[in-house]
Amino acid sequence: MAGDWVKMRSALLANPKVHAIAKAIGRDRRAGAALTTGFSGCPDEVLSRNALRHVTVTALLCVWSSANEHAADGMLACCDLEDLDEISGVPGFGDAMAAVGWAIADADAKCVSLPNFSEHNTPAKDRTAAERQRRYRQNRNGAVTALRNGVTVTQRREEKRREEYIQAAPVPTSKPPKASRSTAKSTISWDSLEGWQGITDADRDGWAKAYPAAIVDQELAKATDWLKANPTRAVRKNWRKFLTGWLSRCQDKGGTNREPGRRQDDKPPPKSWIGEYRPAPYRRPKEVAGLANDLKLKEEDL
């Protein structure tokens, strides 16, 4: 992916040579038709100097990108200044680059050189050899290059081995390692056609002792009817857990044959209390007032 990148200065837009190239393009009538929609005059008549500077930087990127892929030692072979016009897409751009010293044409050698280009970029033809030399120098010095958090870090082999040893060393801890949890798969299953499967006699005896108020066979039948009435909830992984929860709720509610509204362990009220209780007779407000006057007279006589 190194060939996809070209190094450019961040302040290139403010470079005086960029201003000079933009001024030259603005005065060239040939560039008017290329930069506008059919305008036959000079571009500076319809475009501002700021717009022409942005066009210049874009055209420079096209030229330098081509040189980064095809140049050798900053020189484009079999090329002239008119070819730079075709590469950039702006007529007269090659002459403007030559005017500011960023391109030098050699008619005899039929090439165009870009001064100082190789100091800032590595052409594709030289990139393989340069990369091979860099790796050779690193291996000779016993250094290893690594990428950490987006930053290239070079360290010697001894440091790398020591770092790997420190990272691989076990860290002592006071807590014992946790044992892996293994859950036994339940053998009990249910489907709407076959019903309950996998229930053994040992399961029935264990449930009868744990939930004495629940009649196991009747509760299994109730659970089957409930599952058929709720098919969306009839998909489960642990049917044993489902049945123990069902029987536990049955036991807490009083068992299979419980009386409506009363738990199995509730005691009925004593019969003597029921026989002796008599509700008070209903009296009208006038009768209550007369009784109150009689009681008041009796208290005054005493």
KEKE-365087 format. One record per residue (C-alpha): residue number from 0; residue in one letter; x, y, z. Coordinates in nm, 4 decimals, decimal comma. Example, Ala and Ser with C-alpha at 12.3 -4.5 7.8 and 13.67 -1.06 7.14 Angstrom:
! residues 2
<r i="0" aa="a" u="1,2300" v="-0,4500" w="0,7800"/>
<r i="1" aa="s" u="1,3670" v="-0,1060" w="0,7140"/>
This chain:
! residues 302
<r i="0" aa="m" u="0,0000" v="0,0000" w="0,0000"/>
<r i="1" aa="a" u="0,3073" v="0,2315" w="0,0026"/>
<r i="2" aa="g" u="0,2458" v="0,3303" w="-0,3595"/>
<r i="3" aa="d" u="-0,0928" v="0,4802" w="-0,2707"/>
<r i="4" aa="w" u="0,0612" v="0,7616" w="-0,0642"/>
<r i="5" aa="v" u="0,2313" v="1,0833" w="-0,1684"/>
<r i="6" aa="k" u="0,3988" v="1,3185" w="0,0778"/>
<r i="7" aa="m" u="0,2749" v="1,6785" w="0,0500"/>
<r i="8" aa="r" u="0,3330" v="1,9763" w="0,2784"/>
<r i="9" aa="s" u="0,0342" v="2,0960" w="0,4795"/>
<r i="10" aa="a" u="0,1094" v="2,4616" w="0,3912"/>
<r i="11" aa="l" u="0,1432" v="2,3943" w="0,0168"/>
<r i="12" aa="l" u="-0,1614" v="2,6083" w="-0,0604"/>
<r i="13" aa="a" u="0,0195" v="2,9178" w="0,0728"/>
<r i="14" aa="n" u="0,3448" v="2,8495" w="-0,1155"/>
<r i="15" aa="p" u="0,4467" v="3,1458" w="-0,3376"/>
<r i="16" aa="k" u="0,5212" v="2,9059" w="-0,6247"/>
<r i="17" aa="v" u="0,1625" v="2,7791" w="-0,6061"/>
<r i="18" aa="h" u="0,0453" v="3,1412" w="-0,6404"/>
<r i="19" aa="a" u="0,2722" v="3,1842" w="-0,9434"/>
<r i="20" aa="i" u="0,1395" v="2,8682" w="-1,1128"/>
<r i="21" aa="a" u="-0,2208" v="2,9760" w="-1,0406"/>
<r i="22" aa="k" u="-0,1526" v="3,3173" w="-1,1950"/>
<r i="23" aa="a" u="-0,0022" v="3,1546" w="-1,5059"/>
<r i="24" aa="i" u="-0,2993" v="2,9200" w="-1,5473"/>
<r i="25" aa="g" u="-0,5424" v="3,2086" w="-1,5026"/>
<r i="26" aa="r" u="-0,3875" v="3,3944" w="-1,7973"/>
<r i="27" aa="d" u="-0,3840" v="3,0944" w="-2,0343"/>
<r i="28" aa="r" u="-0,6858" v="3,0891" w="-2,2663"/>
<r i="29" aa="r" u="-0,6373" v="2,7166" w="-2,3296"/>
<r i="30" aa="a" u="-0,7156" v="2,6449" w="-1,9630"/>
<r i="31" aa="g" u="-1,0461" v="2,8314" w="-1,9830"/>
<r i="32" aa="a" u="-1,2237" v="2,5573" w="-2,1779"/>
<r i="33" aa="a" u="-1,0761" v="2,2825" w="-1,9561"/>
<r i="34" aa="l" u="-1,1713" v="2,4435" w="-1,6222"/>
<r i="35" aa="t" u="-1,5115" v="2,5825" w="-1,7191"/>
<r i="36" aa="t" u="-1,8155" v="2,4746" w="-1,9154"/>
<r i="37" aa="g" u="-1,7379" v="2,6168" w="-2,2590"/>
<r i="38" aa="f" u="-1,5798" v="2,9514" w="-2,1609"/>
<r i="39" aa="s" u="-1,3293" v="3,0566" w="-2,4286"/>
<r i="40" aa="g" u="-1,1533" v="3,3330" w="-2,2379"/>
<r i="41" aa="c" u="-0,8910" v="3,3324" w="-1,9641"/>
<r i="42" aa="p" u="-0,9875" v="3,1434" w="-1,6450"/>
<r i="43" aa="d" u="-0,9115" v="3,4434" w="-1,4197"/>
<r i="44" aa="e" u="-1,2061" v="3,6248" w="-1,5792"/>
<r i="45" aa="v" u="-1,4549" v="3,3798" w="-1,4257"/>
<r i="46" aa="l" u="-1,2555" v="3,2119" w="-1,1456"/>
<r i="47" aa="s" u="-1,1071" v="3,3726" w="-0,8372"/>
<r i="48" aa="r" u="-0,7399" v="3,3444" w="-0,7478"/>
<r i="49" aa="n" u="-0,8307" v="3,1284" w="-0,4483"/>
<r i="50" aa="a" u="-1,0143" v="2,8799" w="-0,6733"/>
<r i="51" aa="l" u="-0,7175" v="2,8693" w="-0,9106"/>
<r i="52" aa="r" u="-0,4815" v="2,7924" w="-0,6183"/>
<r i="53" aa="h" u="-0,6966" v="2,4927" w="-0,5228"/>
<r i="54" aa="v" u="-0,6946" v="2,3755" w="-0,8844"/>
<r i="55" aa="t" u="-0,3137" v="2,4076" w="-0,8809"/>
<r i="56" aa="v" u="-0,2715" v="2,1947" w="-0,5699"/>
<r i="57" aa="t" u="-0,5007" v="1,9268" w="-0,7148"/>
<r i="58" aa="a" u="-0,3058" v="1,9242" w="-1,0426"/>
<r i="59" aa="l" u="0,0238" v="1,8974" w="-0,8505"/>
<r i="60" aa="l" u="-0,1131" v="1,5964" w="-0,6660"/>
<r i="61" aa="c" u="-0,1911" v="1,4273" w="-1,0000"/>
<r i="62" aa="v" u="0,1593" v="1,4944" w="-1,1347"/>
<r i="63" aa="w" u="0,3425" v="1,3876" w="-0,8201"/>
<r i="64" aa="s" u="0,1281" v="1,0738" w="-0,7839"/>
<r i="65" aa="s" u="0,2190" v="0,9738" w="-1,1398"/>
<r i="66" aa="a" u="0,5860" v="1,0420" w="-1,0701"/>
<r i="67" aa="n" u="0,5690" v="0,8393" w="-0,7497"/>
<r i="68" aa="e" u="0,4634" v="0,5364" w="-0,9524"/>
<r i="69" aa="h" u="0,6637" v="0,5783" w="-1,2736"/>
<r i="70" aa="a" u="0,9652" v="0,8030" w="-1,2037"/>
<r i="71" aa="a" u="1,3187" v="0,6839" w="-1,1346"/>
<r i="72" aa="d" u="1,5415" v="0,9147" w="-0,9290"/>
<r i="73" aa="g" u="1,2828" v="1,1911" w="-0,9720"/>
<r i="74" aa="m" u="1,2873" v="1,1683" w="-1,3527"/>
<r i="75" aa="l" u="0,9977" v="1,0824" w="-1,5842"/>
<r i="76" aa="a" u="1,1315" v="0,9145" w="-1,8984"/>
<r i="77" aa="c" u="0,9707" v="0,9504" w="-2,2416"/>
<r i="78" aa="c" u="0,7923" v="1,2622" w="-2,1227"/>
<r i="79" aa="d" u="0,7781" v="1,6351" w="-2,1943"/>
<r i="80" aa="l" u="0,5954" v="1,9372" w="-2,0515"/>
<r i="81" aa="e" u="0,2892" v="1,8761" w="-2,2674"/>
<r i="82" aa="d" u="0,2585" v="1,5306" w="-2,1097"/>
<r i="83" aa="l" u="0,2355" v="1,7031" w="-1,7697"/>
<r i="84" aa="d" u="-0,0630" v="1,8950" w="-1,9102"/>
<r i="85" aa="e" u="-0,2334" v="1,5653" w="-1,9943"/>
<r i="86" aa="i" u="-0,1501" v="1,4144" w="-1,6540"/>
<r i="87" aa="s" u="-0,2808" v="1,7146" w="-1,4597"/>
<r i="88" aa="g" u="-0,5748" v="1,7838" w="-1,6925"/>
<r i="89" aa="v" u="-0,4866" v="2,1547" w="-1,7157"/>
<r i="90" aa="p" u="-0,3420" v="2,2988" w="-2,0406"/>
<r i="91" aa="g" u="-0,0216" v="2,4959" w="-1,9834"/>
<r i="92" aa="f" u="0,0412" v="2,3354" w="-1,6449"/>
<r i="93" aa="g" u="0,3777" v="2,1858" w="-1,7503"/>
<r i="94" aa="d" u="0,5082" v="2,5258" w="-1,8632"/>
<r i="95" aa="a" u="0,3899" v="2,6811" w="-1,5345"/>
<r i="96" aa="m" u="0,5751" v="2,4140" w="-1,3304"/>
<r i="97" aa="a" u="0,8885" v="2,4751" w="-1,5374"/>
<r i="98" aa="a" u="0,8573" v="2,8491" w="-1,4814"/>
<r i="99" aa="v" u="0,8771" v="2,8106" w="-1,1011"/>
<r i="100" aa="g" u="1,1519" v="2,5436" w="-1,1140"/>
<r i="101" aa="w" u="0,9419" v="2,2407" w="-1,0183"/>
<r i="102" aa="a" u="0,9907" v="2,0732" w="-1,3571"/>
<r i="103" aa="i" u="1,2919" v="2,0684" w="-1,5915"/>
<r i="104" aa="a" u="1,2459" v="1,9383" w="-1,9451"/>
<r i="105" aa="d" u="1,5338" v="1,7788" w="-2,1385"/>
<r i="106" aa="a" u="1,4439" v="1,7641" w="-2,5068"/>
<r i="107" aa="d" u="1,7549" v="1,5644" w="-2,6044"/>
<r i="108" aa="a" u="1,6969" v="1,2929" w="-2,3392"/>
<r i="109" aa="k" u="1,3188" v="1,3144" w="-2,3857"/>
<r i="110" aa="c" u="1,2495" v="1,3272" w="-2,0117"/>
<r i="111" aa="v" u="1,1260" v="1,5604" w="-1,7401"/>
<r i="112" aa="s" u="1,2971" v="1,5755" w="-1,4028"/>
<r i="113" aa="l" u="1,1301" v="1,6899" w="-1,0810"/>
<r i="114" aa="p" u="1,3931" v="1,8553" w="-0,8584"/>
<r i="115" aa="n" u="1,4103" v="1,7324" w="-0,4944"/>
<r i="116" aa="f" u="1,1274" v="1,4842" w="-0,5575"/>
<r i="117" aa="s" u="1,3291" v="1,1810" w="-0,4401"/>
<r i="118" aa="e" u="1,4168" v="1,3536" w="-0,1128"/>
<r i="119" aa="h" u="1,0527" v="1,3478" w="-0,0008"/>
<r i="120" aa="n" u="0,9072" v="1,0472" w="-0,1866"/>
<r i="121" aa="t" u="1,0274" v="0,6988" w="-0,2770"/>
<r i="122" aa="p" u="0,9287" v="0,6020" w="-0,6328"/>
<r i="123" aa="a" u="0,7836" v="0,2576" w="-0,6930"/>
<r i="124" aa="k" u="1,0927" v="0,1438" w="-0,8861"/>
<r i="125" aa="d" u="1,3189" v="0,2299" w="-0,5935"/>
<r i="126" aa="r" u="1,0778" v="0,1258" w="-0,3180"/>
<r i="127" aa="t" u="1,1562" v="-0,2464" w="-0,3209"/>
<r i="128" aa="a" u="1,5326" v="-0,1994" w="-0,2999"/>
<r i="129" aa="a" u="1,5009" v="0,0666" w="-0,0302"/>
<r i="130" aa="e" u="1,2741" v="-0,1526" w="0,1805"/>
<r i="131" aa="r" u="1,5125" v="-0,4446" w="0,1425"/>
<r i="132" aa="q" u="1,8059" v="-0,2312" w="0,2559"/>
<r i="133" aa="r" u="1,6148" v="-0,1004" w="0,5554"/>
<r i="134" aa="r" u="1,5313" v="-0,4512" w="0,6740"/>
<r i="135" aa="y" u="1,8919" v="-0,5587" w="0,6210"/>
<r i="136" aa="r" u="2,0179" v="-0,2758" w="0,8404"/>
<r i="137" aa="q" u="1,7692" v="-0,3586" w="1,1134"/>
<r i="138" aa="n" u="1,8567" v="-0,7284" w="1,1143"/>
<r i="139" aa="r" u="2,2263" v="-0,6489" w="1,1203"/>
<r i="140" aa="n" u="2,1819" v="-0,4243" w="1,4230"/>
<r i="141" aa="g" u="1,9685" v="-0,6871" w="1,5961"/>
<r i="142" aa="a" u="1,6633" v="-0,4606" w="1,6012"/>
<r i="143" aa="v" u="1,2994" v="-0,5540" w="1,5516"/>
<r i="144" aa="t" u="1,0358" v="-0,3081" w="1,4360"/>
<r i="145" aa="a" u="0,6819" v="-0,3389" w="1,5753"/>
<r i="146" aa="l" u="0,3637" v="-0,1357" w="1,5470"/>
<r i="147" aa="r" u="0,2136" v="-0,0353" w="1,8832"/>
<r i="148" aa="n" u="-0,0952" v="0,1858" w="1,9031"/>
<r i="149" aa="g" u="-0,0299" v="0,3169" w="1,5533"/>
<r i="150" aa="v" u="0,3373" v="0,4116" w="1,6332"/>
<r i="151" aa="t" u="0,6368" v="0,2272" w="1,4883"/>
<r i="152" aa="v" u="0,8676" v="0,1146" w="1,7710"/>
<r i="153" aa="t" u="1,2159" v="-0,0320" w="1,7151"/>
<r i="154" aa="q" u="1,3710" v="-0,2443" w="1,9871"/>
<r i="155" aa="r" u="1,6629" v="-0,4838" w="2,0062"/>
<r i="156" aa="r" u="1,6114" v="-0,8588" w="2,0075"/>
<r i="157" aa="e" u="1,7309" v="-0,8916" w="2,3691"/>
<r i="158" aa="e" u="1,4672" v="-0,6413" w="2,4826"/>
<r i="159" aa="k" u="1,1983" v="-0,8214" w="2,2814"/>
<r i="160" aa="r" u="1,2868" v="-1,1602" w="2,4346"/>
<r i="161" aa="r" u="1,2910" v="-1,0116" w="2,7861"/>
<r i="162" aa="e" u="0,9499" v="-0,8491" w="2,7267"/>
<r i="163" aa="e" u="0,8032" v="-1,1781" w="2,5996"/>
<r i="164" aa="y" u="0,9415" v="-1,3579" w="2,9062"/>
<r i="165" aa="i" u="0,7866" v="-1,1042" w="3,1425"/>
<r i="166" aa="q" u="0,4506" v="-1,1265" w="2,9686"/>
<r i="167" aa="a" u="0,4562" v="-1,5063" w="2,9654"/>
<r i="168" aa="a" u="0,5534" v="-1,5384" w="3,3338"/>
<r i="169" aa="p" u="0,2604" v="-1,6600" w="3,5493"/>
<r i="170" aa="v" u="0,1248" v="-1,4076" w="3,7944"/>
<r i="171" aa="p" u="0,0863" v="-1,5485" w="4,1488"/>
<r i="172" aa="t" u="-0,2563" v="-1,5162" w="4,3023"/>
<r i="173" aa="s" u="-0,4093" v="-1,6106" w="4,6341"/>
<r i="174" aa="k" u="-0,7318" v="-1,7332" w="4,4805"/>
<r i="175" aa="p" u="-0,7348" v="-2,0878" w="4,3429"/>
<r i="176" aa="p" u="-0,8312" v="-2,1252" w="3,9788"/>
<r i="177" aa="k" u="-1,1997" v="-2,1728" w="3,9219"/>
<r i="178" aa="a" u="-1,3043" v="-2,5202" w="3,8251"/>
<r i="179" aa="s" u="-1,4838" v="-2,5536" w="3,4987"/>
<r i="180" aa="r" u="-1,8575" v="-2,5906" w="3,5427"/>
<r i="181" aa="s" u="-2,0045" v="-2,8959" w="3,3766"/>
<r i="182" aa="t" u="-2,3800" v="-2,9341" w="3,3821"/>
<r i="183" aa="a" u="-2,5235" v="-3,2790" w="3,3245"/>
<r i="184" aa="k" u="-2,7763" v="-3,2877" w="3,0463"/>
<r i="185" aa="s" u="-3,1272" v="-3,3740" w="3,1658"/>
<r i="186" aa="t" u="-3,2739" v="-3,6953" w="3,0233"/>
<r i="187" aa="i" u="-3,6347" v="-3,5787" w="3,0713"/>
<r i="188" aa="s" u="-3,8095" v="-3,4451" w="2,7617"/>
<r i="189" aa="w" u="-4,1611" v="-3,3547" w="2,6481"/>
<r i="190" aa="d" u="-4,3433" v="-3,3098" w="2,3182"/>
<r i="191" aa="s" u="-4,7079" v="-3,2710" w="2,2271"/>
<r i="192" aa="l" u="-4,7307" v="-3,6185" w="2,0671"/>
<r i="193" aa="e" u="-4,5327" v="-3,8469" w="2,2994"/>
<r i="194" aa="g" u="-4,5810" v="-3,6520" w="2,6226"/>
<r i="195" aa="w" u="-4,3289" v="-3,6987" w="2,9043"/>
<r i="196" aa="q" u="-4,0276" v="-3,9184" w="2,8385"/>
<r i="197" aa="g" u="-3,7258" v="-4,0123" w="3,0472"/>
<r i="198" aa="i" u="-3,9015" v="-3,9995" w="3,3877"/>
<r i="199" aa="t" u="-3,7838" v="-4,2949" w="3,5998"/>
<r i="200" aa="d" u="-3,9346" v="-4,4564" w="3,9079"/>
<r i="201" aa="a" u="-3,6543" v="-4,3037" w="4,1127"/>
<r i="202" aa="d" u="-3,7640" v="-3,9600" w="3,9935"/>
<r i="203" aa="r" u="-4,1237" v="-4,0263" w="4,0985"/>
<r i="204" aa="d" u="-4,0194" v="-4,1545" w="4,4432"/>
<r i="205" aa="g" u="-3,7924" v="-3,8555" w="4,4976"/>
<r i="206" aa="w" u="-4,0666" v="-3,6093" w="4,4016"/>
<r i="207" aa="a" u="-4,3217" v="-3,7877" w="4,6228"/>
<r i="208" aa="k" u="-4,0903" v="-3,7477" w="4,9262"/>
<r i="209" aa="a" u="-3,9973" v="-3,3882" w="4,8462"/>
<r i="210" aa="y" u="-4,3537" v="-3,2760" w="4,7667"/>
<r i="211" aa="p" u="-4,5892" v="-3,5015" w="4,9675"/>
<r i="212" aa="a" u="-4,8976" v="-3,2862" w="4,9047"/>
<r i="213" aa="a" u="-4,8592" v="-3,3123" w="4,5277"/>
<r i="214" aa="i" u="-4,9863" v="-3,6187" w="4,3420"/>
<r i="215" aa="v" u="-4,7178" v="-3,6655" w="4,0798"/>
<r i="216" aa="d" u="-4,9266" v="-3,8279" w="3,8047"/>
<r i="217" aa="q" u="-5,2026" v="-3,5701" w="3,8291"/>
<r i="218" aa="e" u="-4,9549" v="-3,2816" w="3,8286"/>
<r i="219" aa="l" u="-4,7804" v="-3,4255" w="3,5230"/>
<r i="220" aa="a" u="-5,1160" v="-3,4353" w="3,3435"/>
<r i="221" aa="k" u="-5,1860" v="-3,0738" w="3,4482"/>
<r i="222" aa="a" u="-4,8455" v="-2,9674" w="3,3205"/>
<r i="223" aa="t" u="-4,9139" v="-3,1384" w="2,9857"/>
<r i="224" aa="d" u="-5,2433" v="-2,9523" w="2,9423"/>
<r i="225" aa="w" u="-5,0768" v="-2,6239" w="3,0327"/>
<r i="226" aa="l" u="-4,7968" v="-2,6786" w="2,7791"/>
<r i="227" aa="k" u="-5,0441" v="-2,7621" w="2,5038"/>
<r i="228" aa="a" u="-5,2390" v="-2,4451" w="2,5853"/>
<r i="229" aa="n" u="-4,9152" v="-2,2394" w="2,5780"/>
<r i="230" aa="p" u="-4,7149" v="-2,3739" w="2,2819"/>
<r i="231" aa="t" u="-4,4840" v="-2,0716" w="2,2719"/>
<r i="232" aa="r" u="-4,3555" v="-2,1624" w="2,6188"/>
<r i="233" aa="a" u="-4,3170" v="-2,5338" w="2,5476"/>
<r i="234" aa="v" u="-3,9579" v="-2,5015" w="2,4242"/>
<r i="235" aa="r" u="-3,7180" v="-2,5593" w="2,7114"/>
<r i="236" aa="k" u="-3,3691" v="-2,6930" w="2,7651"/>
<r i="237" aa="n" u="-3,4075" v="-2,8277" w="3,1200"/>
<r i="238" aa="w" u="-3,7392" v="-3,0084" w="3,1689"/>
<r i="239" aa="r" u="-3,6347" v="-3,1443" w="3,5089"/>
<r i="240" aa="k" u="-3,6059" v="-2,7892" w="3,6391"/>
<r i="241" aa="f" u="-3,9496" v="-2,7095" w="3,4943"/>
<r i="242" aa="l" u="-4,1132" v="-3,0087" w="3,6728"/>
<r i="243" aa="t" u="-3,9462" v="-2,9411" w="4,0088"/>
<r i="244" aa="g" u="-4,0665" v="-2,5816" w="3,9923"/>
<r i="245" aa="w" u="-4,4181" v="-2,6981" w="3,9021"/>
<r i="246" aa="l" u="-4,4344" v="-2,9470" w="4,1922"/>
<r i="247" aa="s" u="-4,2822" v="-2,6943" w="4,4344"/>
<r i="248" aa="r" u="-4,5525" v="-2,4368" w="4,3552"/>
<r i="249" aa="c" u="-4,8177" v="-2,7044" w="4,3937"/>
<r i="250" aa="q" u="-4,6803" v="-2,7964" w="4,7381"/>
<r i="251" aa="d" u="-4,6697" v="-2,4300" w="4,8485"/>
<r i="252" aa="k" u="-5,0323" v="-2,3736" w="4,7418"/>
<r i="253" aa="g" u="-5,1635" v="-2,6648" w="4,9467"/>
<r i="254" aa="g" u="-5,1201" v="-2,9682" w="4,7237"/>
<r i="255" aa="t" u="-5,3176" v="-3,1322" w="4,4452"/>
<r i="256" aa="n" u="-5,6476" v="-3,1868" w="4,6330"/>
<r i="257" aa="r" u="-5,6571" v="-2,8575" w="4,8219"/>
<r i="258" aa="e" u="-5,9879" v="-2,6816" w="4,9077"/>
<r i="259" aa="p" u="-6,0524" v="-2,3594" w="4,7190"/>
<r i="260" aa="g" u="-5,9517" v="-2,0548" w="4,9212"/>
<r i="261" aa="r" u="-5,7732" v="-2,2531" w="5,1974"/>
<r i="262" aa="r" u="-5,4274" v="-2,4009" w="5,2293"/>
<r i="263" aa="q" u="-5,3931" v="-2,7604" w="5,3321"/>
<r i="264" aa="d" u="-5,2182" v="-2,6766" w="5,6590"/>
<r i="265" aa="d" u="-5,4773" v="-2,4145" w="5,7659"/>
<r i="266" aa="k" u="-5,6883" v="-2,5203" w="6,0703"/>
<r i="267" aa="p" u="-6,0679" v="-2,4712" w="6,0658"/>
<r i="268" aa="p" u="-6,2213" v="-2,2446" w="6,3330"/>
<r i="269" aa="p" u="-6,3419" v="-2,4195" w="6,6554"/>
<r i="270" aa="k" u="-6,6997" v="-2,5473" w="6,6487"/>
<r i="271" aa="s" u="-6,7806" v="-2,4028" w="6,9958"/>
<r i="272" aa="w" u="-6,6997" v="-2,0546" w="6,8687"/>
<r i="273" aa="i" u="-6,9307" v="-2,1029" w="6,5742"/>
<r i="274" aa="g" u="-7,2253" v="-2,2249" w="6,7975"/>
<r i="275" aa="e" u="-7,2020" v="-1,9531" w="7,0637"/>
<r i="276" aa="y" u="-7,1767" v="-1,6604" w="6,8262"/>
<r i="277" aa="r" u="-7,5072" v="-1,4832" w="6,7635"/>
<r i="278" aa="p" u="-7,5337" v="-1,1587" w="6,5698"/>
<r i="279" aa="a" u="-7,6878" v="-0,8608" w="6,7562"/>
<r i="280" aa="p" u="-8,0495" v="-0,7764" w="6,6621"/>
<r i="281" aa="y" u="-8,1051" v="-0,4775" w="6,4422"/>
<r i="282" aa="r" u="-8,2519" v="-0,1724" w="6,6185"/>
<r i="283" aa="r" u="-8,3886" v="0,1476" w="6,4709"/>
<r i="284" aa="p" u="-8,2332" v="0,4846" w="6,5609"/>
<r i="285" aa="k" u="-8,5356" v="0,5780" w="6,7806"/>
<r i="286" aa="e" u="-8,5047" v="0,2520" w="6,9721"/>
<r i="287" aa="v" u="-8,1334" v="0,3128" w="7,0268"/>
<r i="288" aa="a" u="-8,2087" v="0,6652" w="7,1581"/>
<r i="289" aa="g" u="-8,4760" v="0,5296" w="7,3953"/>
<r i="290" aa="l" u="-8,2375" v="0,2653" w="7,5323"/>
<r i="291" aa="a" u="-7,9739" v="0,5330" w="7,5879"/>
<r i="292" aa="n" u="-8,2251" v="0,7462" w="7,7895"/>
<r i="293" aa="d" u="-8,3240" v="0,4464" w="8,0006"/>
<r i="294" aa="l" u="-7,9614" v="0,3727" w="8,0804"/>
<r i="295" aa="k" u="-7,9055" v="0,7372" w="8,1730"/>
<r i="296" aa="l" u="-8,2055" v="0,7394" w="8,4126"/>
<r i="297" aa="k" u="-8,0810" v="0,4214" w="8,5784"/>
<r i="298" aa="e" u="-7,7390" v="0,5744" w="8,6332"/>
<r i="299" aa="e" u="-7,9001" v="0,8846" w="8,7949"/>
<r i="300" aa="d" u="-8,1043" v="0,6658" w="9,0321"/>
<r i="301" aa="l" u="-7,7906" v="0,4963" w="9,1481"/>
